[in-house]
Amino acid sequence: GYATEAAGALLRAALDGGLARVLAVTYPENVASQRVCERIGMRSLGLSDAYYNSTMELFERTA
């Protein structure tokens, strides 16, 4: 879908631009956004309280 295409393009641009690591966070109940992260090759690091003063699902992709 459009979200996957857009997220994939941003991820590629970030990595091609020299970033070694890209993070994404979603609300734990936002399964659709988590699937987008997985489809573009990100992996879940589990839950984190480090972002937005809330418990979030954390995803990572490295170069």
PDB file of N, CA, C, O and CB in Angstrom:
ATOM      1  N   GLY A   1       0.794  -1.184   0.000  1.00  0.00           N
ATOM      2  CA  GLY A   1       0.000   0.000   0.000  1.00  0.00           C
ATOM      3  C   GLY A   1       0.844   1.259   0.000  1.00  0.00           C
ATOM      4  O   GLY A   1       2.073   1.201  -0.041  1.00  0.00           O
ATOM      5  N   TYR A   2       0.182   2.378   0.046  1.00  0.00           N
ATOM      6  CA  TYR A   2       0.869   3.673   0.024  1.00  0.00           C
ATOM      7  C   TYR A   2       1.793   3.865   1.225  1.00  0.00           C
ATOM      8  O   TYR A   2       2.894   4.395   1.083  1.00  0.00           O
ATOM      9  CB  TYR A   2      -0.150   4.799  -0.017  1.00  0.00           C
ATOM     10  N   ALA A   3       1.351   3.437   2.401  1.00  0.00           N
ATOM     11  CA  ALA A   3       2.181   3.616   3.600  1.00  0.00           C
ATOM     12  C   ALA A   3       3.483   2.834   3.480  1.00  0.00           C
ATOM     13  O   ALA A   3       4.548   3.336   3.842  1.00  0.00           O
ATOM     14  CB  ALA A   3       1.414   3.171   4.860  1.00  0.00           C
ATOM     15  N   THR A   4       3.401   1.616   2.977  1.00  0.00           N
ATOM     16  CA  THR A   4       4.600   0.796   2.815  1.00  0.00           C
ATOM     17  C   THR A   4       5.537   1.409   1.786  1.00  0.00           C
ATOM     18  O   THR A   4       6.749   1.449   1.999  1.00  0.00           O
ATOM     19  CB  THR A   4       4.224  -0.631   2.403  1.00  0.00           C
ATOM     20  N   GLU A   5       4.990   1.886   0.674  1.00  0.00           N
ATOM     21  CA  GLU A   5       5.818   2.516  -0.360  1.00  0.00           C
ATOM     22  C   GLU A   5       6.515   3.764   0.179  1.00  0.00           C
ATOM     23  O   GLU A   5       7.712   3.954  -0.037  1.00  0.00           O
ATOM     24  CB  GLU A   5       4.961   2.879  -1.586  1.00  0.00           C
ATOM     25  N   ALA A   6       5.771   4.605   0.874  1.00  0.00           N
ATOM     26  CA  ALA A   6       6.339   5.844   1.411  1.00  0.00           C
ATOM     27  C   ALA A   6       7.393   5.550   2.479  1.00  0.00           C
ATOM     28  O   ALA A   6       8.478   6.131   2.457  1.00  0.00           O
ATOM     29  CB  ALA A   6       5.229   6.729   1.996  1.00  0.00           C
ATOM     30  N   ALA A   7       7.079   4.661   3.400  1.00  0.00           N
ATOM     31  CA  ALA A   7       8.026   4.328   4.460  1.00  0.00           C
ATOM     32  C   ALA A   7       9.281   3.684   3.884  1.00  0.00           C
ATOM     33  O   ALA A   7      10.391   3.969   4.333  1.00  0.00           O
ATOM     34  CB  ALA A   7       7.376   3.393   5.485  1.00  0.00           C
ATOM     35  N   GLY A   8       9.107   2.822   2.896  1.00  0.00           N
ATOM     36  CA  GLY A   8      10.258   2.185   2.261  1.00  0.00           C
ATOM     37  C   GLY A   8      11.152   3.190   1.565  1.00  0.00           C
ATOM     38  O   GLY A   8      12.377   3.091   1.639  1.00  0.00           O
ATOM     39  N   ALA A   9      10.552   4.160   0.888  1.00  0.00           N
ATOM     40  CA  ALA A   9      11.328   5.194   0.199  1.00  0.00           C
ATOM     41  C   ALA A   9      12.103   6.047   1.201  1.00  0.00           C
ATOM     42  O   ALA A   9      13.269   6.366   0.972  1.00  0.00           O
ATOM     43  CB  ALA A   9      10.404   6.086  -0.653  1.00  0.00           C
ATOM     44  N   LEU A  10      11.466   6.413   2.301  1.00  0.00           N
ATOM     45  CA  LEU A  10      12.156   7.203   3.329  1.00  0.00           C
ATOM     46  C   LEU A  10      13.292   6.413   3.961  1.00  0.00           C
ATOM     47  O   LEU A  10      14.367   6.959   4.209  1.00  0.00           O
ATOM     48  CB  LEU A  10      11.169   7.652   4.411  1.00  0.00           C
ATOM     49  N   LEU A  11      13.061   5.143   4.221  1.00  0.00           N
ATOM     50  CA  LEU A  11      14.098   4.302   4.810  1.00  0.00           C
ATOM     51  C   LEU A  11      15.295   4.180   3.865  1.00  0.00           C
ATOM     52  O   LEU A  11      16.439   4.328   4.294  1.00  0.00           O
ATOM     53  CB  LEU A  11      13.535   2.909   5.142  1.00  0.00           C
ATOM     54  N   ARG A  12      15.038   3.913   2.594  1.00  0.00           N
ATOM     55  CA  ARG A  12      16.122   3.810   1.608  1.00  0.00           C
ATOM     56  C   ARG A  12      16.902   5.122   1.509  1.00  0.00           C
ATOM     57  O   ARG A  12      18.131   5.114   1.451  1.00  0.00           O
ATOM     58  CB  ARG A  12      15.557   3.428   0.228  1.00  0.00           C
ATOM     59  N   ALA A  13      16.189   6.238   1.490  1.00  0.00           N
ATOM     60  CA  ALA A  13      16.853   7.541   1.405  1.00  0.00           C
ATOM     61  C   ALA A  13      17.739   7.777   2.626  1.00  0.00           C
ATOM     62  O   ALA A  13      18.854   8.282   2.499  1.00  0.00           O
ATOM     63  CB  ALA A  13      15.812   8.670   1.278  1.00  0.00           C
ATOM     64  N   ALA A  14      17.248   7.415   3.794  1.00  0.00           N
ATOM     65  CA  ALA A  14      18.028   7.604   5.020  1.00  0.00           C
ATOM     66  C   ALA A  14      19.291   6.747   4.995  1.00  0.00           C
ATOM     67  O   ALA A  14      20.380   7.236   5.295  1.00  0.00           O
ATOM     68  CB  ALA A  14      17.180   7.261   6.260  1.00  0.00           C
ATOM     69  N   LEU A  15      19.149   5.485   4.642  1.00  0.00           N
ATOM     70  CA  LEU A  15      20.303   4.587   4.623  1.00  0.00           C
ATOM     71  C   LEU A  15      21.263   4.943   3.488  1.00  0.00           C
ATOM     72  O   LEU A  15      22.479   4.924   3.675  1.00  0.00           O
ATOM     73  CB  LEU A  15      19.841   3.133   4.485  1.00  0.00           C
ATOM     74  N   ASP A  16      20.721   5.266   2.316  1.00  0.00           N
ATOM     75  CA  ASP A  16      21.567   5.675   1.188  1.00  0.00           C
ATOM     76  C   ASP A  16      22.271   6.997   1.477  1.00  0.00           C
ATOM     77  O   ASP A  16      23.345   7.267   0.938  1.00  0.00           O
ATOM     78  CB  ASP A  16      20.728   5.799  -0.093  1.00  0.00           C
ATOM     79  N   GLY A  17      21.663   7.816   2.330  1.00  0.00           N
ATOM     80  CA  GLY A  17      22.248   9.100   2.695  1.00  0.00           C
ATOM     81  C   GLY A  17      23.319   9.005   3.761  1.00  0.00           C
ATOM     82  O   GLY A  17      23.909  10.015   4.142  1.00  0.00           O
ATOM     83  N   GLY A  18      23.574   7.805   4.245  1.00  0.00           N
ATOM     84  CA  GLY A  18      24.674   7.625   5.176  1.00  0.00           C
ATOM     85  C   GLY A  18      24.307   7.303   6.610  1.00  0.00           C
ATOM     86  O   GLY A  18      25.194   7.057   7.428  1.00  0.00           O
ATOM     87  N   LEU A  19      23.025   7.297   6.939  1.00  0.00           N
ATOM     88  CA  LEU A  19      22.666   6.920   8.303  1.00  0.00           C
ATOM     89  C   LEU A  19      22.964   5.443   8.510  1.00  0.00           C
ATOM     90  O   LEU A  19      22.688   4.620   7.637  1.00  0.00           O
ATOM     91  CB  LEU A  19      21.172   7.226   8.592  1.00  0.00           C
ATOM     92  N   ALA A  20      23.522   5.110   9.657  1.00  0.00           N
ATOM     93  CA  ALA A  20      23.847   3.723   9.967  1.00  0.00           C
ATOM     94  C   ALA A  20      22.675   2.995  10.606  1.00  0.00           C
ATOM     95  O   ALA A  20      22.618   1.765  10.606  1.00  0.00           O
ATOM     96  CB  ALA A  20      25.051   3.661  10.884  1.00  0.00           C
ATOM     97  N   ARG A  21      21.730   3.777  11.157  1.00  0.00           N
ATOM     98  CA  ARG A  21      20.626   3.168  11.902  1.00  0.00           C
ATOM     99  C   ARG A  21      19.394   4.045  11.785  1.00  0.00           C
ATOM    100  O   ARG A  21      19.480   5.270  11.873  1.00  0.00           O
ATOM    101  CB  ARG A  21      21.004   2.958  13.389  1.00  0.00           C
ATOM    102  N   VAL A  22      18.243   3.409  11.585  1.00  0.00           N
ATOM    103  CA  VAL A  22      16.965   4.117  11.536  1.00  0.00           C
ATOM    104  C   VAL A  22      16.034   3.444  12.537  1.00  0.00           C
ATOM    105  O   VAL A  22      15.915   2.219  12.561  1.00  0.00           O
ATOM    106  CB  VAL A  22      16.349   4.111  10.081  1.00  0.00           C
ATOM    107  N   LEU A  23      15.376   4.255  13.361  1.00  0.00           N
ATOM    108  CA  LEU A  23      14.416   3.750  14.342  1.00  0.00           C
ATOM    109  C   LEU A  23      13.016   4.213  13.980  1.00  0.00           C
ATOM    110  O   LEU A  23      12.831   5.269  13.375  1.00  0.00           O
ATOM    111  CB  LEU A  23      14.786   4.215  15.765  1.00  0.00           C
ATOM    112  N   ALA A  24      12.041   3.412  14.357  1.00  0.00           N
ATOM    113  CA  ALA A  24      10.633   3.781  14.227  1.00  0.00           C
ATOM    114  C   ALA A  24       9.919   3.310  15.482  1.00  0.00           C
ATOM    115  O   ALA A  24      10.287   2.290  16.066  1.00  0.00           O
ATOM    116  CB  ALA A  24       9.984   3.162  12.933  1.00  0.00           C
ATOM    117  N   VAL A  25       8.908   4.045  15.893  1.00  0.00           N
ATOM    118  CA  VAL A  25       8.094   3.629  17.032  1.00  0.00           C
ATOM    119  C   VAL A  25       6.625   3.649  16.638  1.00  0.00           C
ATOM    120  O   VAL A  25       6.189   4.474  15.835  1.00  0.00           O
ATOM    121  CB  VAL A  25       8.344   4.544  18.259  1.00  0.00           C
ATOM    122  N   THR A  26       5.875   2.724  17.220  1.00  0.00           N
ATOM    123  CA  THR A  26       4.427   2.679  17.027  1.00  0.00           C
ATOM    124  C   THR A  26       3.779   2.437  18.382  1.00  0.00           C
ATOM    125  O   THR A  26       4.407   1.913  19.303  1.00  0.00           O
ATOM    126  CB  THR A  26       4.018   1.569  15.997  1.00  0.00           C
ATOM    127  N   TYR A  27       2.532   2.821  18.487  1.00  0.00           N
ATOM    128  CA  TYR A  27       1.789   2.417  19.674  1.00  0.00           C
ATOM    129  C   TYR A  27       1.621   0.905  19.629  1.00  0.00           C
ATOM    130  O   TYR A  27       1.414   0.346  18.552  1.00  0.00           O
ATOM    131  CB  TYR A  27       0.401   3.141  19.759  1.00  0.00           C
ATOM    132  N   PRO A  28       1.704   0.233  20.766  1.00  0.00           N
ATOM    133  CA  PRO A  28       1.619  -1.230  20.779  1.00  0.00           C
ATOM    134  C   PRO A  28       0.358  -1.782  20.110  1.00  0.00           C
ATOM    135  O   PRO A  28       0.387  -2.878  19.549  1.00  0.00           O
ATOM    136  CB  PRO A  28       1.677  -1.720  22.196  1.00  0.00           C
ATOM    137  N   GLU A  29      -0.728  -1.047  20.163  1.00  0.00           N
ATOM    138  CA  GLU A  29      -1.982  -1.531  19.569  1.00  0.00           C
ATOM    139  C   GLU A  29      -2.086  -1.224  18.068  1.00  0.00           C
ATOM    140  O   GLU A  29      -3.042  -1.650  17.420  1.00  0.00           O
ATOM    141  CB  GLU A  29      -3.166  -0.911  20.297  1.00  0.00           C
ATOM    142  N   ASN A  30      -1.124  -0.498  17.516  1.00  0.00           N
ATOM    143  CA  ASN A  30      -1.172  -0.118  16.104  1.00  0.00           C
ATOM    144  C   ASN A  30      -0.492  -1.191  15.246  1.00  0.00           C
ATOM    145  O   ASN A  30       0.618  -1.006  14.747  1.00  0.00           O
ATOM    146  CB  ASN A  30      -0.493   1.262  15.886  1.00  0.00           C
ATOM    147  N   VAL A  31      -1.181  -2.295  15.096  1.00  0.00           N
ATOM    148  CA  VAL A  31      -0.640  -3.453  14.380  1.00  0.00           C
ATOM    149  C   VAL A  31      -0.374  -3.128  12.913  1.00  0.00           C
ATOM    150  O   VAL A  31       0.597  -3.626  12.344  1.00  0.00           O
ATOM    151  CB  VAL A  31      -1.602  -4.637  14.486  1.00  0.00           C
ATOM    152  N   ALA A  32      -1.208  -2.312  12.295  1.00  0.00           N
ATOM    153  CA  ALA A  32      -1.014  -1.971  10.881  1.00  0.00           C
ATOM    154  C   ALA A  32       0.335  -1.280  10.670  1.00  0.00           C
ATOM    155  O   ALA A  32       1.048  -1.607   9.721  1.00  0.00           O
ATOM    156  CB  ALA A  32      -2.161  -1.063  10.382  1.00  0.00           C
ATOM    157  N   SER A  33       0.688  -0.345  11.524  1.00  0.00           N
ATOM    158  CA  SER A  33       1.977   0.340  11.393  1.00  0.00           C
ATOM    159  C   SER A  33       3.141  -0.606  11.682  1.00  0.00           C
ATOM    160  O   SER A  33       4.204  -0.492  11.072  1.00  0.00           O
ATOM    161  CB  SER A  33       2.038   1.546  12.337  1.00  0.00           C
ATOM    162  N   GLN A  34       2.942  -1.525  12.598  1.00  0.00           N
ATOM    163  CA  GLN A  34       3.982  -2.512  12.884  1.00  0.00           C
ATOM    164  C   GLN A  34       4.222  -3.395  11.667  1.00  0.00           C
ATOM    165  O   GLN A  34       5.365  -3.751  11.381  1.00  0.00           O
ATOM    166  CB  GLN A  34       3.595  -3.372  14.102  1.00  0.00           C
ATOM    167  N   ARG A  35       3.175  -3.750  10.956  1.00  0.00           N
ATOM    168  CA  ARG A  35       3.311  -4.568   9.739  1.00  0.00           C
ATOM    169  C   ARG A  35       4.058  -3.792   8.651  1.00  0.00           C
ATOM    170  O   ARG A  35       4.854  -4.369   7.910  1.00  0.00           O
ATOM    171  CB  ARG A  35       1.917  -5.008   9.218  1.00  0.00           C
ATOM    172  N   VAL A  36       3.801  -2.488   8.557  1.00  0.00           N
ATOM    173  CA  VAL A  36       4.545  -1.667   7.596  1.00  0.00           C
ATOM    174  C   VAL A  36       6.035  -1.724   7.937  1.00  0.00           C
ATOM    175  O   VAL A  36       6.865  -1.930   7.051  1.00  0.00           O
ATOM    176  CB  VAL A  36       4.031  -0.188   7.604  1.00  0.00           C
ATOM    177  N   CYS A  37       6.370  -1.548   9.187  1.00  0.00           N
ATOM    178  CA  CYS A  37       7.777  -1.611   9.601  1.00  0.00           C
ATOM    179  C   CYS A  37       8.393  -2.955   9.226  1.00  0.00           C
ATOM    180  O   CYS A  37       9.510  -3.005   8.713  1.00  0.00           O
ATOM    181  CB  CYS A  37       7.905  -1.377  11.118  1.00  0.00           C
ATOM    182  N   GLU A  38       7.678  -4.027   9.475  1.00  0.00           N
ATOM    183  CA  GLU A  38       8.190  -5.354   9.146  1.00  0.00           C
ATOM    184  C   GLU A  38       8.348  -5.527   7.635  1.00  0.00           C
ATOM    185  O   GLU A  38       9.338  -6.097   7.177  1.00  0.00           O
ATOM    186  CB  GLU A  38       7.260  -6.435   9.705  1.00  0.00           C
ATOM    187  N   ARG A  39       7.375  -5.038   6.859  1.00  0.00           N
ATOM    188  CA  ARG A  39       7.427  -5.189   5.398  1.00  0.00           C
ATOM    189  C   ARG A  39       8.620  -4.473   4.777  1.00  0.00           C
ATOM    190  O   ARG A  39       9.137  -4.906   3.746  1.00  0.00           O
ATOM    191  CB  ARG A  39       6.147  -4.665   4.778  1.00  0.00           C
ATOM    192  N   ILE A  40       9.058  -3.382   5.397  1.00  0.00           N
ATOM    193  CA  ILE A  40      10.197  -2.646   4.834  1.00  0.00           C
ATOM    194  C   ILE A  40      11.526  -3.107   5.444  1.00  0.00           C
ATOM    195  O   ILE A  40      12.560  -2.470   5.242  1.00  0.00           O
ATOM    196  CB  ILE A  40      10.015  -1.139   5.061  1.00  0.00           C
ATOM    197  N   GLY A  41      11.492  -4.193   6.173  1.00  0.00           N
ATOM    198  CA  GLY A  41      12.727  -4.803   6.654  1.00  0.00           C
ATOM    199  C   GLY A  41      13.201  -4.378   8.020  1.00  0.00           C
ATOM    200  O   GLY A  41      14.342  -4.654   8.391  1.00  0.00           O
ATOM    201  N   MET A  42      12.351  -3.714   8.777  1.00  0.00           N
ATOM    202  CA  MET A  42      12.735  -3.336  10.130  1.00  0.00           C
ATOM    203  C   MET A  42      12.449  -4.505  11.065  1.00  0.00           C
ATOM    204  O   MET A  42      11.581  -5.334  10.794  1.00  0.00           O
ATOM    205  CB  MET A  42      11.980  -2.055  10.590  1.00  0.00           C
ATOM    206  N   ARG A  43      13.190  -4.558  12.169  1.00  0.00           N
ATOM    207  CA  ARG A  43      12.946  -5.623  13.138  1.00  0.00           C
ATOM    208  C   ARG A  43      12.528  -5.013  14.467  1.00  0.00           C
ATOM    209  O   ARG A  43      12.985  -3.934  14.848  1.00  0.00           O
ATOM    210  CB  ARG A  43      14.202  -6.511  13.317  1.00  0.00           C
ATOM    211  N   SER A  44      11.664  -5.715  15.152  1.00  0.00           N
ATOM    212  CA  SER A  44      11.172  -5.236  16.438  1.00  0.00           C
ATOM    213  C   SER A  44      12.241  -5.422  17.502  1.00  0.00           C
ATOM    214  O   SER A  44      12.887  -6.466  17.586  1.00  0.00           O
ATOM    215  CB  SER A  44       9.878  -5.970  16.839  1.00  0.00           C
ATOM    216  N   LEU A  45      12.411  -4.384  18.311  1.00  0.00           N
ATOM    217  CA  LEU A  45      13.301  -4.454  19.467  1.00  0.00           C
ATOM    218  C   LEU A  45      12.501  -4.590  20.753  1.00  0.00           C
ATOM    219  O   LEU A  45      13.069  -4.594  21.845  1.00  0.00           O
ATOM    220  CB  LEU A  45      14.200  -3.216  19.530  1.00  0.00           C
ATOM    221  N   GLY A  46      11.179  -4.701  20.625  1.00  0.00           N
ATOM    222  CA  GLY A  46      10.321  -4.824  21.796  1.00  0.00           C
ATOM    223  C   GLY A  46       9.764  -3.483  22.236  1.00  0.00           C
ATOM    224  O   GLY A  46       9.775  -2.507  21.486  1.00  0.00           O
ATOM    225  N   LEU A  47       9.283  -3.454  23.457  1.00  0.00           N
ATOM    226  CA  LEU A  47       8.665  -2.244  23.997  1.00  0.00           C
ATOM    227  C   LEU A  47       9.716  -1.329  24.614  1.00  0.00           C
ATOM    228  O   LEU A  47      10.716  -1.789  25.165  1.00  0.00           O
ATOM    229  CB  LEU A  47       7.599  -2.606  25.043  1.00  0.00           C
ATOM    230  N   SER A  48       9.472  -0.029  24.510  1.00  0.00           N
ATOM    231  CA  SER A  48      10.385   0.974  25.056  1.00  0.00           C
ATOM    232  C   SER A  48       9.574   2.123  25.643  1.00  0.00           C
ATOM    233  O   SER A  48       8.523   2.493  25.120  1.00  0.00           O
ATOM    234  CB  SER A  48      11.363   1.492  23.964  1.00  0.00           C
ATOM    235  N   ASP A  49      10.080   2.677  26.736  1.00  0.00           N
ATOM    236  CA  ASP A  49       9.468   3.858  27.350  1.00  0.00           C
ATOM    237  C   ASP A  49      10.261   5.124  27.033  1.00  0.00           C
ATOM    238  O   ASP A  49      10.032   6.161  27.655  1.00  0.00           O
ATOM    239  CB  ASP A  49       9.363   3.675  28.868  1.00  0.00           C
ATOM    240  N   ALA A  50      11.179   5.059  26.087  1.00  0.00           N
ATOM    241  CA  ALA A  50      12.098   6.163  25.807  1.00  0.00           C
ATOM    242  C   ALA A  50      11.522   7.234  24.889  1.00  0.00           C
ATOM    243  O   ALA A  50      12.166   8.261  24.679  1.00  0.00           O
ATOM    244  CB  ALA A  50      13.347   5.625  25.201  1.00  0.00           C
ATOM    245  N   TYR A  51      10.331   7.026  24.336  1.00  0.00           N
ATOM    246  CA  TYR A  51       9.796   7.953  23.341  1.00  0.00           C
ATOM    247  C   TYR A  51       8.385   8.397  23.702  1.00  0.00           C
ATOM    248  O   TYR A  51       7.559   7.586  24.120  1.00  0.00           O
ATOM    249  CB  TYR A  51       9.803   7.311  21.956  1.00  0.00           C
ATOM    250  N   TYR A  52       8.118   9.678  23.538  1.00  0.00           N
ATOM    251  CA  TYR A  52       6.781  10.262  23.669  1.00  0.00           C
ATOM    252  C   TYR A  52       6.138  10.036  25.036  1.00  0.00           C
ATOM    253  O   TYR A  52       4.912  10.057  25.149  1.00  0.00           O
ATOM    254  CB  TYR A  52       5.888   9.701  22.609  1.00  0.00           C
ATOM    255  N   ASN A  53       6.938   9.823  26.064  1.00  0.00           N
ATOM    256  CA  ASN A  53       6.405   9.611  27.420  1.00  0.00           C
ATOM    257  C   ASN A  53       5.338   8.537  27.451  1.00  0.00           C
ATOM    258  O   ASN A  53       4.346   8.653  28.169  1.00  0.00           O
ATOM    259  CB  ASN A  53       5.834  10.906  27.972  1.00  0.00           C
ATOM    260  N   SER A  54       5.547   7.489  26.667  1.00  0.00           N
ATOM    261  CA  SER A  54       4.571   6.413  26.554  1.00  0.00           C
ATOM    262  C   SER A  54       5.300   5.122  26.214  1.00  0.00           C
ATOM    263  O   SER A  54       6.423   5.148  25.710  1.00  0.00           O
ATOM    264  CB  SER A  54       3.493   6.741  25.483  1.00  0.00           C
ATOM    265  N   THR A  55       4.669   4.014  26.485  1.00  0.00           N
ATOM    266  CA  THR A  55       5.230   2.731  26.078  1.00  0.00           C
ATOM    267  C   THR A  55       4.955   2.534  24.597  1.00  0.00           C
ATOM    268  O   THR A  55       3.806   2.546  24.158  1.00  0.00           O
ATOM    269  CB  THR A  55       4.637   1.560  26.917  1.00  0.00           C
ATOM    270  N   MET A  56       6.028   2.350  23.832  1.00  0.00           N
ATOM    271  CA  MET A  56       5.930   2.228  22.378  1.00  0.00           C
ATOM    272  C   MET A  56       6.635   0.956  21.920  1.00  0.00           C
ATOM    273  O   MET A  56       7.553   0.468  22.579  1.00  0.00           O
ATOM    274  CB  MET A  56       6.538   3.470  21.676  1.00  0.00           C
ATOM    275  N   GLU A  57       6.191   0.428  20.780  1.00  0.00           N
ATOM    276  CA  GLU A  57       6.894  -0.680  20.128  1.00  0.00           C
ATOM    277  C   GLU A  57       8.019  -0.058  19.301  1.00  0.00           C
ATOM    278  O   GLU A  57       7.773   0.835  18.491  1.00  0.00           O
ATOM    279  CB  GLU A  57       5.915  -1.557  19.225  1.00  0.00           C
ATOM    280  N   LEU A  58       9.238  -0.523  19.501  1.00  0.00           N
ATOM    281  CA  LEU A  58      10.418   0.056  18.862  1.00  0.00           C
ATOM    282  C   LEU A  58      10.914  -0.861  17.749  1.00  0.00           C
ATOM    283  O   LEU A  58      11.048  -2.069  17.944  1.00  0.00           O
ATOM    284  CB  LEU A  58      11.536   0.299  19.899  1.00  0.00           C
ATOM    285  N   PHE A  59      11.186  -0.281  16.581  1.00  0.00           N
ATOM    286  CA  PHE A  59      11.703  -1.015  15.426  1.00  0.00           C
ATOM    287  C   PHE A  59      13.015  -0.394  14.989  1.00  0.00           C
ATOM    288  O   PHE A  59      13.251   0.799  15.181  1.00  0.00           O
ATOM    289  CB  PHE A  59      10.682  -1.016  14.258  1.00  0.00           C
ATOM    290  N   GLU A  60      13.876  -1.228  14.391  1.00  0.00           N
ATOM    291  CA  GLU A  60      15.197  -0.778  13.966  1.00  0.00           C
ATOM    292  C   GLU A  60      15.554  -1.379  12.614  1.00  0.00           C
ATOM    293  O   GLU A  60      15.162  -2.499  12.286  1.00  0.00           O
ATOM    294  CB  GLU A  60      16.259  -1.149  15.012  1.00  0.00           C
ATOM    295  N   ARG A  61      16.308  -0.604  11.838  1.00  0.00           N
ATOM    296  CA  ARG A  61      16.940  -1.118  10.612  1.00  0.00           C
ATOM    297  C   ARG A  61      18.330  -0.518  10.559  1.00  0.00           C
ATOM    298  O   ARG A  61      18.499   0.692  10.712  1.00  0.00           O
ATOM    299  CB  ARG A  61      16.102  -0.761   9.306  1.00  0.00           C
ATOM    300  N   THR A  62      19.316  -1.358  10.346  1.00  0.00           N
ATOM    301  CA  THR A  62      20.688  -0.886  10.243  1.00  0.00           C
ATOM    302  C   THR A  62      21.182  -1.041   8.808  1.00  0.00           C
ATOM    303  O   THR A  62      20.663  -1.840   8.029  1.00  0.00           O
ATOM    304  CB  THR A  62      21.604  -1.651  11.221  1.00  0.00           C
ATOM    305  N   ALA A  63      22.194  -0.257   8.490  1.00  0.00           N
ATOM    306  CA  ALA A  63      22.756  -0.282   7.131  1.00  0.00           C
ATOM    307  C   ALA A  63      23.508  -1.572   6.875  1.00  0.00           C
ATOM    308  O   ALA A  63      24.047  -1.767   5.786  1.00  0.00           O
ATOM    309  CB  ALA A  63      23.688   0.914   6.908  1.00  0.00           C
TER     310      ALA A  63
END
